[in-house]
Each structure stands twice: as C-alpha cells, then as structure tokens.
Amino acid sequence: MATGALLFLTGCSGDDPGGSDAAPTTEAAEPAQISLAVADGSADVPPVLPLEIAVTDGELTEATLVDGAGAPVRGTVTPPAEESGAAVWTPEAPLAYGTSYTLTATAENADDEPTTATSTFTTVTPAAVSTPSIGPLDGQTVGVGMPIRVWFDDPVVDKAAVERHLVVTSTTPTDGVWSWFNDSEVHFRPSEYWPENIEVTLDAKLYGVDFGGGIWGEKDRTVSFSIGERHVSIADAASYQMQVYDGDQLVKTFPISAGSPDNPSYNGPHVVTELNRNRIMDSSTYGVPVDSPDGYRTPVEYAVRLSDSGEFVHAAPWSVAQQGRENVSHGCINMSTENAAWFFNFSQPGDVVEIRNSAAGDLRSPIYDWTIPWAEWQAGSALK
C-alpha cells in the first residue's frame, strides 16, 4: 500500500484511587483540524510543488496519495518543520504532468478521534517540455578555460527560475556565476580560470520548473566533468613569440606568425575547442569565397582550433622564414611543423591561448567568456 503514515501513542488514565463513585467530569477535546496547502479542485499545479499538511489540535496519523485511476502513489511523510509547522508528503518519484491526484490526510485529536481531509488536484499540462544541451559532456576532461554552457531549444522567459535550478559544485569551491548570453544560452565560469585538477558537477534540476511561455522542464540532468592541467599560452603578435605554460612553469617559447595587418588575429583569451590532426583551411567558412583574390583552400597539419572565427594554431611550413619576424597569416597562429606537432600533443579542449598586441579588436566567438570583465559578467545573471 503506497502510504506515508505517522503513528502516535496516547496515555490512558487509571482507576480513581479514592474509590469515589462520582463520575469524572471532562470536557471533550477539540476536533483536529487539517489544512492542505494544495486546495481541493486546484488545477495547473506544478508537479514538484510540496504537498504540505498542517494540523492543529491534533497530530497527523496517515497521509496517502492516489492518481486519477485510484492507483496508489508511493511516498513518505516528512514530520512537521519548525518554521512552517507543516508535514510534507513527498512522492518517491516526481508526479507526472497533466495528471489528476487525490491527497488524503487523517489526524487524531487528544481523544483519539479522527478527522480526515482530502484534496483532488490536477498538475499542469505544458504547451511543450524542454531539456537543454550541456557542455562539457559527462565524464569529459577539459582545460581551465572551459565554461559550462547550457543551450535551450526555446527562449527562456523566466530566467531566474531556471538559473535557481542550475546548481554547480566543485571539489575546490569557486566564486562562479551564471551569465545569460541571450534568451536561449547561459554560461557559468569563475572570476579567474578554474583551479586545475578538480571535479565539477552541474545538477540541472529542471523537471517541474516553469520556463515561462508555456514551456516546462522535461527532466533533471546531472553532468560531471574534470578540469585537467592548467595550460595557458601567451601569443604575442608584437614580439612574434608564443610562450607555453604548464601550470606556473614556462615550458616552451615558440616563434610564430600571427594575423597580417590586413587579417589580424583577435585579441583576448581564446579557448581551445577542438584538435584536428589534418584539416582543410577554407576561407569560405568565414565569408571569403575560395575563388576570390583573398580566398584559399589549404590543407594543414596539427590544427588546434581557438575560435569559430577561423583562428587556429597550426603547422605552416610555408611561413617558417617569417615566423618570429613578421605577421603574415590570415588570422591563425603559424608554427613550424615540428613546433605545431608538439603543441598539438600538449593541448586539450578548454586550454587557453591569450593573443595580445594584435591590431584587431577583442575576440568575438561562441566562447569569448574570458574577454568579459567580471562585473559585467555578474550583471548577466538573472539573480543579480
């Protein structure tokens, strides 16, 4: 039987030691009164709304829930909390959307006389349900620059309600904050790069959450990932050098050629998103036709993507003479094949390459999180 029950014992008075024949005179106890937080006949009830039961002049002895077909719903009763004074009936599994339920509660007064209250209610029927996409993926290891990114299929109207249910924990606590990039995308990062070699978990507790506009959360999701070694490299377009750090240790300094004056690289911290052993560099991917004077379609090796603006660190044996002396690329960081191979094998998604002293403006790409000042980032939270 799917029942949450609380059992109580009451004392009985003994015989009159004086042997009096007079009948005892006692007043009848007040009947127990039960108040159910979800009123009878309620509709559009969120399926995760606490089913609170408050009792006065008595104690709760039993509470049950059945669905519209009369089938018992398994659950338990939590004793009354001090702050609310109400017990809570909690289902073992979340209630369903668009379903009728009946909650029945029984309480007894001081004379053990029962009182029963019932409430039949219907949970909300969403216009649509939504489960967001999340990156990094569960079980992945990423570098210290990789933010948590959450994408929704539909615009989120109630951003605050959603953000409250996106809970991030890590083995080394951070000051991380969510920031909304638009109505369908929100990112999480700390004020500085993640600490290296930690574990991070996102609990997206979105089932039963009203996104607004008739959209509700379809299910809960948990994603756990690792932050690996701290790899932050500095590519200086003015000195034509790239310094590679492993943690706080400078491990390599490479001669490079960054973007030419006509095609300068973007400044700012770039986050590595993918690594390709072989790749075709195609100017049409960022709007320059291959058959135009500035167009190209060139095979390269050891390509480490830095942005969706066409910027990579990659092998460029044709510009070795200019590397360390002149910027001649179309925006990428050119290296010799040997140096590019080393950097490729060193790198992981989420590593950071900070480009400095280029003639271009700041990076604008799907991950430009670290170019945003911390105060501005915090202002992007719906809970600010």
C-alpha positions in Angstrom: 0.0 0.0 0.0 1.5 3.3 -1.0 1.1 5.2 2.2 3.0 7.7 4.3 2.0 7.2 7.9 2.9 8.7 11.3 1.8 6.6 14.3 1.4 8.1 17.8 0.7 6.7 21.3 -1.6 8.3 23.8 -1.8 7.6 27.5 -4.9 6.3 29.4 -6.0 7.4 32.9 -6.0 4.8 35.7 -8.8 4.0 38.3 -9.7 6.6 40.9 -7.5 5.6 43.9 -10.1 7.1 46.3 -12.8 4.7 45.1 -15.2 7.5 44.5 -18.4 6.6 42.8 -18.7 10.1 41.3 -18.4 10.1 37.5 -15.4 12.0 36.2 -16.2 15.4 34.6 -14.0 16.0 31.5 -14.5 18.2 28.5 -14.4 16.7 25.0 -11.2 17.6 23.2 -11.4 19.9 20.2 -11.5 18.1 16.9 -8.3 18.1 14.9 -8.2 20.5 12.0 -6.3 19.7 8.8 -5.1 22.3 6.3 -3.9 21.1 2.9 -1.6 23.6 1.1 -3.0 22.4 -2.3 -6.7 23.3 -2.2 -9.3 20.9 -3.4 -10.1 21.5 -7.1 -6.7 23.2 -7.8 -5.5 23.0 -11.4 -2.2 23.7 -13.1 -0.3 22.6 -10.0 3.5 22.2 -10.6 4.4 18.5 -10.2 7.2 19.3 -7.8 5.1 21.6 -5.5 5.5 20.4 -1.9 2.3 18.8 -0.6 2.2 20.4 2.8 -0.2 19.2 5.5 -0.7 21.4 8.6 -2.6 20.1 11.7 -3.9 22.0 14.7 -5.5 20.5 17.8 -4.2 17.1 16.9 -1.5 15.0 15.2 -1.2 13.6 11.7 -1.5 9.9 11.7 -1.7 9.0 8.0 -1.4 10.5 4.5 -1.9 8.8 1.1 -2.0 9.9 -2.5 -3.7 8.2 -5.4 -3.8 9.1 -9.1 -7.0 9.7 -11.1 -7.4 5.9 -11.7 -7.2 5.3 -8.0 -3.7 3.7 -8.1 -1.6 4.4 -5.0 1.4 6.6 -5.4 4.3 5.6 -3.2 5.7 8.2 -0.9 6.7 9.3 2.6 5.7 11.9 5.1 8.3 14.3 6.5 7.5 15.4 10.1 6.4 19.0 10.6 9.2 21.6 10.2 9.6 24.1 12.9 9.4 27.1 10.6 6.3 26.1 8.8 4.6 23.7 11.3 3.5 21.6 8.3 4.4 18.0 7.4 5.1 17.3 3.7 4.0 14.3 1.7 6.9 13.5 -0.8 6.5 11.0 -3.7 9.2 8.5 -4.4 9.2 9.6 -8.0 8.1 13.1 -9.3 4.4 13.5 -10.1 3.5 13.4 -13.7 2.4 16.4 -15.8 -1.3 16.6 -16.8 -2.5 14.1 -14.2 -5.2 14.1 -11.5 -4.3 13.2 -7.9 -6.1 12.9 -4.6 -4.3 13.6 -1.3 -6.0 12.2 1.8 -4.8 13.1 5.3 -6.0 11.8 8.7 -5.3 13.3 12.1 -6.4 12.5 15.6 -7.2 14.8 18.5 -6.4 14.3 22.2 -9.4 11.9 22.5 -8.1 9.8 19.5 -11.0 10.9 17.4 -10.0 11.0 13.7 -10.5 13.8 11.2 -10.0 13.4 7.5 -9.3 15.9 4.8 -9.0 15.4 1.0 -7.8 17.4 -1.9 -8.2 16.4 -5.5 -6.0 18.5 -7.9 -4.5 18.3 -11.4 -0.9 19.0 -12.3 -0.1 21.4 -15.1 -0.2 20.4 -18.8 2.7 22.2 -20.5 2.4 23.5 -24.0 5.9 21.9 -24.5 8.6 20.5 -22.4 12.3 21.2 -22.9 15.7 19.6 -22.0 18.7 21.8 -22.6 22.0 20.7 -24.1 25.0 21.0 -21.8 28.8 21.2 -22.4 31.2 19.9 -21.3 29.9 16.4 -21.6 29.6 14.0 -18.7 32.9 12.3 -18.0 35.0 14.7 -20.1 38.3 16.3 -19.1 38.8 19.9 -20.2 41.2 22.7 -19.6 40.9 25.5 -17.1 39.3 27.9 -19.6 36.2 25.9 -20.5 33.0 27.4 -19.2 29.8 25.4 -18.5 27.4 26.2 -21.4 23.7 25.4 -21.4 21.6 25.8 -24.5 17.8 25.8 -24.7 15.7 24.9 -27.7 13.2 27.7 -26.9 13.7 31.2 -25.4 13.6 31.1 -21.6 11.1 33.7 -20.3 11.7 33.1 -16.6 15.5 33.1 -16.5 15.6 33.5 -12.7 13.5 30.3 -12.1 15.8 28.3 -14.4 19.0 29.7 -13.0 18.0 28.8 -9.5 17.8 25.2 -10.6 21.2 25.1 -12.2 23.4 24.1 -9.3 27.2 23.9 -9.7 29.5 22.2 -7.2 33.3 21.5 -7.4 35.8 19.8 -5.2 37.6 23.1 -4.9 34.9 25.8 -4.4 34.9 28.8 -6.7 33.1 32.1 -7.0 31.5 31.1 -10.3 28.3 32.8 -11.5 25.9 32.2 -14.4 25.6 34.8 -17.1 23.0 34.9 -19.9 24.3 35.5 -23.4 20.8 35.6 -24.9 17.3 34.2 -24.1 18.4 30.6 -25.0 22.0 30.4 -23.7 23.6 30.7 -20.3 27.3 30.1 -19.3 29.0 29.6 -15.9 32.5 30.5 -15.0 34.6 31.7 -12.0 36.2 35.2 -11.9 39.5 33.6 -12.8 40.3 30.4 -14.7 39.2 27.2 -13.0 41.6 25.6 -10.5 43.4 22.7 -12.2 42.8 19.1 -11.3 39.4 19.4 -9.8 36.0 17.7 -10.3 32.9 19.8 -11.3 29.2 18.7 -11.2 26.2 20.5 -12.7 22.9 19.4 -11.3 20.3 20.8 -13.7 17.2 20.2 -11.6 14.7 21.4 -14.2 11.8 18.9 -14.1 8.7 20.7 -13.0 10.3 24.1 -13.5 8.2 26.7 -15.4 10.5 28.3 -18.0 7.7 30.7 -19.0 5.7 30.9 -22.2 4.1 27.5 -21.6 7.5 25.7 -21.6 8.4 23.5 -18.7 11.4 21.4 -17.8 11.2 17.9 -19.2 13.7 16.1 -16.8 16.6 16.6 -14.4 20.2 16.1 -15.7 23.5 15.7 -13.9 26.8 16.3 -15.7 30.1 15.7 -14.0 33.5 16.5 -15.6 37.1 17.1 -14.7 39.3 20.1 -15.0 42.8 18.9 -16.1 46.2 20.5 -16.0 46.5 24.3 -16.3 47.7 25.1 -19.9 47.7 28.9 -20.6 49.7 30.1 -23.5 50.5 33.8 -24.4 50.8 34.5 -28.2 52.3 38.0 -28.6 51.7 39.4 -32.1 54.2 42.2 -31.4 57.1 40.0 -30.4 56.2 37.1 -32.7 56.6 34.7 -29.9 54.3 32.3 -28.1 55.0 31.3 -24.5 53.5 28.0 -23.3 52.9 27.4 -19.6 52.2 24.1 -17.9 50.8 25.3 -14.6 53.1 28.2 -13.5 56.1 26.7 -15.4 57.2 28.2 -18.7 57.9 25.0 -20.8 58.3 26.3 -24.4 58.8 29.5 -26.3 58.0 29.3 -30.0 58.5 31.7 -32.9 55.1 32.4 -34.5 53.5 34.4 -37.3 50.1 35.8 -36.3 47.5 37.5 -38.5 48.8 40.0 -41.0 47.8 43.7 -40.9 45.1 43.0 -43.4 43.8 39.9 -41.5 44.9 40.5 -37.9 44.2 37.9 -35.1 41.7 38.8 -32.5 43.0 39.9 -29.0 42.0 38.2 -25.8 41.8 34.8 -24.2 40.8 32.1 -26.7 39.5 28.7 -25.6 40.6 25.6 -27.4 37.5 23.7 -28.7 38.9 21.0 -30.9 42.0 19.4 -32.3 42.4 18.1 -35.9 45.5 16.2 -37.0 44.7 17.2 -40.6 42.3 19.9 -41.7 41.4 21.9 -44.8 41.5 25.6 -44.2 38.7 27.1 -46.2 38.2 30.9 -46.4 34.5 30.4 -47.3 33.8 29.3 -43.8 34.1 32.9 -42.6 32.6 34.5 -45.7 35.6 34.9 -48.1 34.9 32.9 -51.4 37.6 30.5 -52.2 37.9 31.8 -55.8 38.3 35.5 -54.6 41.7 37.2 -54.5 41.9 36.7 -50.7 40.3 33.2 -50.8 42.1 30.0 -50.1 41.6 26.3 -49.5 44.7 24.9 -47.9 45.4 21.6 -46.2 47.2 21.9 -42.9 48.5 19.7 -40.1 48.2 19.8 -36.3 45.3 22.3 -36.2 44.2 23.5 -32.7 41.0 25.5 -33.0 40.9 28.7 -31.0 37.6 30.2 -32.1 34.8 29.9 -34.6 36.2 33.0 -36.4 38.7 30.7 -38.3 41.6 31.1 -35.8 43.8 28.0 -35.2 47.3 27.3 -34.1 48.6 25.1 -36.9 51.7 24.0 -38.9 52.6 26.4 -41.6 55.9 25.3 -43.2 55.5 27.9 -45.9 55.9 30.8 -43.4 58.8 29.5 -41.4 61.0 32.3 -42.7 58.6 34.9 -41.3 57.9 33.1 -38.0 59.5 35.1 -35.2 59.9 38.1 -37.5 56.6 39.1 -39.3 52.8 38.5 -39.1 51.6 37.1 -42.4 48.7 34.7 -41.7 45.0 35.1 -42.3 44.5 35.3 -38.5 45.9 32.0 -37.3 49.0 31.4 -35.3 51.5 29.8 -37.7 54.3 27.5 -36.4 56.8 25.1 -37.9 55.5 21.6 -38.4 57.8 20.3 -35.5 56.6 23.0 -33.1 52.9 22.7 -34.1 53.1 18.9 -33.5 54.4 19.4 -30.0 51.7 22.0 -29.2 49.0 19.7 -30.7 50.0 16.8 -28.5 50.2 19.1 -25.4 46.8 20.6 -25.9 43.3 19.7 -24.7 39.9 21.3 -25.2 39.4 24.0 -22.7 43.1 25.2 -22.7 43.6 28.9 -23.1 45.7 30.8 -25.7 45.7 34.5 -25.0 46.5 36.6 -28.1 48.0 40.0 -27.3 49.1 43.1 -29.1 47.3 42.4 -32.4 45.8 45.2 -34.5 42.3 43.6 -34.3 39.7 44.1 -31.6 38.7 41.7 -28.9 37.7 38.1 -29.7 34.0 37.5 -30.6 33.2 33.8 -30.8 30.8 31.4 -29.2 33.3 31.2 -26.3 34.5 34.7 -25.6 33.7 34.4 -21.9 37.1 35.5 -20.6 37.1 38.8 -22.5 34.1 39.9 -20.4 35.0 41.9 -17.3 33.9 40.2 -14.1 31.5 42.9 -13.0 29.8 42.8 -16.4 29.7 39.0 -16.3 28.0 39.1 -12.9 25.5 41.6 -14.2 24.4 38.9 -16.8 22.9 36.8 -14.0 19.1 36.8 -13.7 19.7 36.5 -9.9 21.9 39.6 -9.6 
